[in-house]
Amino acid sequence: MVIRPFLPALLLGLLPAPALAAGQAAAITPPTAPQAPSPDSLVLEGDNIITLIVNGTALRFEVSAEAFGAPVVNPEVAAAGNWLPEARRGWRFGPVALEGHGAVQAVDFGAGPVPLLLTWSARPVSSRADGVIGVHHLPYTRVTFRLGARAEGAQTYRFALVRAGGARNTRIGTEVLLGKERLLAIFVPDRAHTLVTAPTANFLATHLDGGFEPGAPGVVAMPFGITRPMRMMRTARPLEIGPFAITQFAVRIADYGTTRRVGELAADDPRLDPSQILVSRRKGRGRPDLLTRIGRDQLGACAAITYDFALAEIRLTCADGAA
């Protein structure tokens, strides 16, 4: 596939502001027949792995919509290339802090090498490839993840594409208004549930009347093989993101904040009736990250997700009534 030269503006986040209102999605008529990808489009399916040439060596990268900041490689890649650290890099998952390094390398996406910061830590970031790269670092106008077969009568929904986190910690998602705040929603079909941190769970429970469901804590996987304790929370009123009305969230309960202001729902509580839920309205404290990762519990009936940087929109193609 021929791709056009690498776009510096794509790295720096110099894209026009989205045209849609925050959290707004609009259904559009799907094309009558699949369209062949253009030279500046990338279509991914299966393991979502691409091959890039780094300093003349072919390396395999997982493409992730959840990944943020600079691309990350496994430590053996940096060791084999004798990369010298030029900057420090760190990641934090609640109380778990991971230190790392970064260095600029010559990365070729197919149109000649360009300088790009790559990072690494002492722990591998991928068990299936040499590294992980975010959608925001790819030099394509459109990137599509094919999730499954397109259902008859499928609808395509458009969301304003938003870059958050600045140049260092860029994330790609769409914004949704809740109260006076804007949440960044990231579509992550690799995750089973819609995931939030403890402070954001407090925020959601306060605004949407939420409480923890009965049951023992589970675990949720994070990058670098790190796991965190997790509990499921339900809300009486939904978080509305386009066609999705989300009332169930996986919450990282041992985090950089606490969930002590999220109420409990008893196993035999008659208020578990969605029309009867009533939990604590205590005001949450701290600073929530206002980030939610939308998982397969909402996206299971979607056939494709497209990130269109030219139009500054994210398109989801889902079975009619899937939400």
N, C-alpha and C positions, 0 to 999 in steps of 0.2 A: 504494500500500500504506500502510495506517495503522500507525504504530508508536507505542509507548507513550513517555512522557516519558523523557528521557535519565537514565541511572542514574549518579549520582556514584560509587556504590560500585564500578561497573565500572571507572571510571578509577583509583580508588585501590587496586584489587585486594582489596577487602574481601569476599571470597567464602569460603564454608565450605571446610574442608580436604577433599580428595578421599577418597572412601570406599574406593577400591581400593588395594591394596598397590602399592608402587613397581614399575613395569615390568609389572604384571599386566594381562592382557587376558582377557576372557571372551567366548565366542561366545554370541549371543542369537538367538532366532528372528526372522527378518525379518517385517514385516507382510505380510499377504496382498495388499494393494494399496497403491499410493503414497498418502501422506497429504498433503492440501492444506496448504501452509504457513500457520501462524497469523500474526496481525498482528504479533507480536513475533519473527517468524522472517525470515531473509534467505537466499535461495537464489541462488548465484552460479554462472555457467558461462561458458565462452568467455573473454573478456578480463578478467573479474572486476572491472569498472569500475562505480563508483557515482557519482552526482552529489550534491554537498553545496553548501549555500549558505554562503559565507564572506563576512561583512561585506556581505551583500546581493548578492554575485556568485556565479553558478553555476560551480563548479569540479569537474573530474572526477578521481577518486582510484582508483588501483589498490588493491584489497584484497589484502593479503599475509599469509600465516601465518608467514612468515619475518621480516617487519619487526619491529623492536623499538624501544622508546622512543616518543617523540612522533611524530606524523605529520610527513612531510617534503614540502615543495613545491619545484618548480623555481624557480631564482632569479628568473626573469622575473615569476613570480606575485607575489613579495614586492616587486619593483621597481615593478610596475604598481599595487600597492596602497599604495605609499609606506609600507611597514611599517618602523617604527623598532625596531631590535634592543633587546630588554630583557634578554637573557641570552646567554651564549656556549654553543655546543654543538660537540662534536667527534666524529669517527668515526675509528677506526683499523682498518686492514686489514694486519696485519703491520707492516712498516716504513713503510707509506704512511699518513700522517696527513692528515686533512681537517678544516679548521676551518669552523665555521658559526655561525649565530645562531638565536635563538628569540624569539617574541613571542606573547602571548595575543591570540587573535582570536575574534570571535563566529561560531560554527559552528552551522548549523542542519541537523540530521539529519531534519527533518520534523515536529518537535514544538515548534519555537521555538528561537531562538538560545541557545547556552550558551557560556561561556568555555572555550577550549581552546588549549593551547600548540601552536603550529605552528613548525617549524624549516625552515631552508634553508641551503644552502652556495653556493659559487661554481659548482658543477657541477650539472647537472640530474640528478635522481634517477630520472626516468621519461621514456622517449621516446614513450610511448603515452597519457599522461595528464598532468594538472597536478601530480600528486603521488602519494604512496604512504601508505597508512594500514594499521596492523595490525589484526588481528581483535580484539585486546583493547581497542580504542578504539570499537568499534561498540556502539550502545545496544540490541542485540538479545539475547534470551535464547538463541537458537540461530542459528548461521551455518553454512550448508552449501555446500561446494564440490562441484559436480557435475563429475566427471572423465570420465565416459563412460556407456555403456549398462550397465544392471544385468544381470549374467549370471544365467541360471537356476540356482537352488540357491545363490545367493550367501550368504555368511556376514557377519554384522555383529559386529565386535569392539569392546569398550569398554576405554578406557584412562583412568586418573585424570588429569584436567586439572590442570596445575601452572603457577602463575605464578612466574617467577624474575626476578631482576635488580632488584627493588625498583620504586618508582614512577617513577624516572627512565629505567631501561632495561628495562622490562617485556618479557618473552618468554613465549610460550605454548607448552607442550609437555607431555610426560609423562616421568616419571622411571624410570630403570632402574638397578638395583643391579649394580655390578661391583666385586668385592673389597670394600673398605670405603667406596667412593665411590658417589655417585649421579650418573649422567649425565642430562642433559636432552636428550631426543629430540624434534626438531621435524619434522613431516611437511611436506615441500616437494616436491610433485609437479612443480613447474616445473623442478627440477634433475634432470639425467640420473642423477647418482650420489649415493651417500651421502657427504657431505662432512664432514671434520674438519680441525682446525688441526694444526700440527706438534706442539705439546706433547701434545694429546690423542692423536695418532698414537703418540707414545712410550708413553703410558699404555696404549693398547690393545695395542700390540705386546708390552709387558711382561707384561700379564695374559692375553693370548689367543694368544701365540706368533705374532707377525706379522712380515712382511717385505715389502719393495718388490718388485713384479713387474718383470721385465725390460722395457725400453722407455724411450724418451726422454720427458722431461717434457712435459706439455701445459699448458694454461692453464684457469683456472676464472674465470667472471665473478662479480664482486661488485657491490654497489650503486654508483651514481654512475659507472658505466662503467669501474670499476677492475678490472683482471685480475691474477691471481696465478699463479705457476708451480705445477704440480700433478703428482703421481705417484700411481699406483694401488698400494695395499697390500692384501695378503691375510693372513688370520689362519687358523691351524690350527683354532682353536675359534671358534665363532660368538658374536657379541654377540646375545643373545636379547631381543627386544622383542615381547612378545605372541606372535603366530604367526610372526613374522619371525626368521630365523636369518641374521644378516648376517656375511659373511666377506670382503667386498670394500669398500674405502673409498677415496675420492679424498682425497688429503692435500695441503694447502697447504704446500709444502716450504720456501718462503722466507717466513717468518712472524715473529711476535714471539717465537718460540722456534725451536729447531732440531730436526731429525729424525735427528741423527747416532747416536742409539741405536736406530734402526730398522734391522734387518738387511737384507741383500740376498739375493734368490733368483736363482740363475744360470739362464740360459735353458734349459740342458740338465740342470738339477738334478733328480735322481730324486725328491727330497723334495717336488716340486710336486704329487705325489700327495697329495690332502687328508689322507690318513691317515698321511702320512710327513713333513709339514712340521715342521722343527725349526730355529728361528732363535735369535738372541741373547736371553738372559734378563737382560741387564744392567738394573739398576734405573734407571728414568727419573728425571730431575731436573726442577726447575722446577715451575711451577704450571699444569697443563692447565686449559683453560676448561670441560672436561667437557661439551662441547656437540657434538651430532651432528645433522646435517640429513639426514633420510631421503628419498632421491630416488626417481625413477621406476624405478630398478633393483629396488626393492622394491615400489613402489606402482603399477606398470604395469597390474596386473589389478584395481585398485580402482576402483569406480564413484563413490564419494562419501566425503567427509570432513566430519563434523559436529562443531562445537564447541558443546557444550551447557553454558552457564554456570549454568543452574538446577540441573543435576545434577552439575556439576563433572566432566564427562567428555568425552572425545573418542571419537567412533564412526567406525570405518572399515568400509565395506561393500565387500567384495572377493569375487572369484570363488572358489569352493570350491577349496582347494588352491593358491591363488595364491602363498602364502608359500613 
